[in-house]
Every structure is written in C-alpha cells, then in structure tokens.
Amino acid sequence: MAPKRKYDNSYMKFGFTSIESNGEIKSQCVICATVLSNEALKPAKLKRHLETVHPSLSDRPLEFSERKLENLKKMKLGSSGTRFATSEKSLVVSFQISKLIAQSKKPHTVGETLVKPCLIKAVEEVFGLEARKKIQDIPLSNNTAKARIELMSNDIEEQLVSRIKISPFFALQCDESTDISNCCQLLIFVRVLDDDNIIKEKLLISRELETTSKGIDVMNSISEYFEKHNLIWDKLVGLCTDGTPAMLGSRSGLATLIKKKNPKIITTHCIIHRQVLASKTLPVCLNDTLQMAIKVVNVIKSSALNTRLFKKLCTKMDSGHEALLFHTEVRWLSKGNMLGRLYELRAEVEIFLVDKKINDLLKLCDAACQMNLAYLVDIFTHLNKLNMQLQGSGNGELENVANIYIFEDKLLGFICKLQMWMRKIEDNNYSAFATLKALVEDTKYDDRRANLKKNINTFTNAD
C-alpha cells in the first residue's frame, strides 16, 4: 500500500489548503472548495487544477489565496467540501437520490447535471417558486453523491460484519475471473444466520487482484479483511470454490491454505461450475457445428464493415433483429443466446455468406448442420434454464432458501427429463425441443429461403 502523502504549507500558492476526511489528509481548493484525494497532494496536480479549472486566477498573489481561505472557513462545509444540507428532509432526499444513482450505475455527476435541474423545473411548474427554493437546497454535487454512497456502503458493510460476528458460524463462496478489460476480479460471498435463524447470502468482498491470481493472493485478501474486521476463523465452517488449481491445489490452493487456519472447514466444488463443465462434452458433430457457428458470428461481428452490411441486409429483409450476438466462455448463459440469435437470422446469414463468397462457412447452412444448430439452441435453452435455477439464495422465506438439497433435486429432475426426452426422440417425438420440432415440420423452409435469395438484391460491397 502506498504511503499517505502529507500537506505542505507551500501548496497555498496553488490555492489549496488541507482537510481531514476518513482519517487521511486531503487537499481542498480555496476557490471552488473542491476536495481532491490524498494521491493528488502533489505540486504538479495542484497546479494543473489551478490552471485548468481557474485559469484567470492562476497568476494571483499568495494574499488572494489566503483571503479565499478565510472565506472558506466561514462557510459550513462537510468533510467532502460541500455545504451541509439546510434541513433534515433535504439531507434524507440527498441520500435517497444518491442511492438511486448508485443502483442505476450512473456517474455521480448526474445528480447535479440532470436530476436536480429536472426536479427544479418540475416543482417550479407544479408548485411555484417557493417550492423551487427548497429543491435548490438539496445537495447533489459530484463529491456529495460520492460521499453519500460511501457512507451507505460503509454502513451496510458494518451491519454485515456485525451479523457475522454474532452468528455461531458462517460460510464463504469465492470466485475470481478476468473480465473483458483484463481486470482480475475477486468476489467473495458470505452465508450467515440472521436473527430468525434464516440463512442470508450477501456480498462480502469485491476487489481487484492487481498482479497474480494464485491461491496465496486470494488468501492474503481474505486474511487482510478478517484482520481488519476482527473476524474469527474458527466460525468459518464451509468454503465453496470453482475447480481451478488456484482454488483446490493440494499444496498452495486456497482451500489448503484456509484449512491451515481452520482444519475442520468443509470445502465444496461449486455445483454450477460442475454442470457447466459437463455441458461442454458435446459429440463431434454437434461440437463442429458449434465451432462453425462461433466462426460465423466472429466473421460478421469482428469487422465493422461486415456488421454494417449485415445490419443493412436485415433491414431490407424486415428481420426481427439487426445484429448477431457474441458469447464469452466466462458467461455460460451467453452461448445459448448467441446460438438462438444466429438461428433466427439463419436465412440472412446464408445470403450474407454467399454474397461475400465465404464458402468455407456455408456448410453451416446445410440441412444436417441446420438440424444440429436447432438442437443446440434447444439443449442450451434447457441448460440455461437449469443454470438459472441453480443460482440465487431463494426469496428469503425459510422453506424457499436455496441449499445443496434443493440443488440436488433440480439436477436429479433434469437427469430424469433427459432420459424421458431420449425415449421420446426414439419415437420421433420432438416436443421437448421446440426449435428442432419446428424445423422438422417446416417443409416450406427451403422454398422460403430460395424466395428470399431471389427477392433480396445483393447489397453493395463497400471497399
């Protein structure tokens, strides 16, 4: 962790004084009252703020900054550098709107640039100018929204930690994965008993692993959190992970390292990850069709030109969609969505491949591959539905809280369905596979595809 920077009196020449917030020293502009982070306590960054935000005041003498400092001290400002709410109701509304901003995952600036102006306009039109003044007192600046969200986040964390401490035991579920921006994210959920002895599942830790993602790195993150909040290892009774060596390695895996802290802990392998691994063992013919479908999507989606041309083709054909979908190996539900969209646009895809003369991928449009594709769409739909049933922790009611017994029942039920579907298919009954059944019964598909080829003019190739 980088050492905390200290304030120097010479920073006043850049128009910055010091302010203490959450136990650390930060810099505050005496002109606009903006509070910068501890990392910004560098002359170069303070000077850049002065020259970019207040360029007309950058050549003022030191006395000017000192006068501004005196005026700043007379203002009633919070630790974030913003004015305190003029009333308790304004403060409550400020927190409520900040919560909505956080839930909608919008930038903090939306409160001051959009939400507040909309409120002022609406109130002024409906209730008059007097009500407008009350809305203007609601603090919704960028720093205020950030501070409100941090306060609510800290309060939620404190409540959860307190619940863990008074609970007789708790269990953890860990998962680390790298997202599309190559950020290695570590998520740790905790299951704990509440006052009514109902199991509650909450997010405990969410942080980025800056370097490696080995078992020792995950262990250090958990140990640091336990030490910071004085959590007891002896109360940890269960650990659920995926099947990667970093988690289950016999020497340096996370499960092995945690068992050194508490040998009585029970480690389990995530049931969803097991099911996903099982779903990847496809027969050769289906796997070839799947890989070809992925190549077709990549050919169209990876090129900006092909994407635009394919969109134009879909528009001419009055298709229900105008674009194909990518999939990721990390998000297993996305593969079924990708196949479903590709099947819906199969006629458009064939015309595109013919026009672009991509003959090596035209095999996907053959009758056999179309049958395989239709089956893949159906089976992945069923697998996705099962995956969704294996997620979540119930709706909070005691009899509906998800646990390993409920998950086992769902898997056993799915296995029974598979056996029933196999018996139906032997009798040429495809009722369980709606897409495949529709293709088998649709004897006019070839004629319709031929008419589409005839009626749709070849769209222009842009060089």
Secondary structure, 3 states (H helix, E strand, C coil): CCCCCCCCHHHHHHCEEEEEECCEEEEEECCCCCEECHHHCCHHHHHHHHHHHCHHHCCCCHHHHHHHHHHHHHCCECCCCCECCCCHHHHHHHHHHHHHHHHCCCCCCHHHHHHHHHHHHHHHHHHCHHHHHHHHCCCCCHHHHHHHHHHHHHHHHHHHHHHHHHCCCEEEEEEEEECCCCCEEEEEEEEEECCCCCEEEEEEEEEECCCCCCHHHHHHHHHHHHHHHCCCHHHEEEEEECCCHHHHCCCCCHHHHHHHHCCCCEEEECHHHHHHHHHCCCCHHHHHHHHHHHHHHHHHHCCHHHHHHHHHHHHHCCCCCCCCCCCCCCCCHHHHHHHHHHHHCHHHHHHHHHHHCCHHHHHHHCHHHHHHHHHHHHHHHHHHHHHHHCCCCCCCCHHHCCCHHHHHHHHHHHHHHHHHHHHHHHCCCCCCCHHHHHHHHCCCHHHHHHHHHHHCCCCCCCC
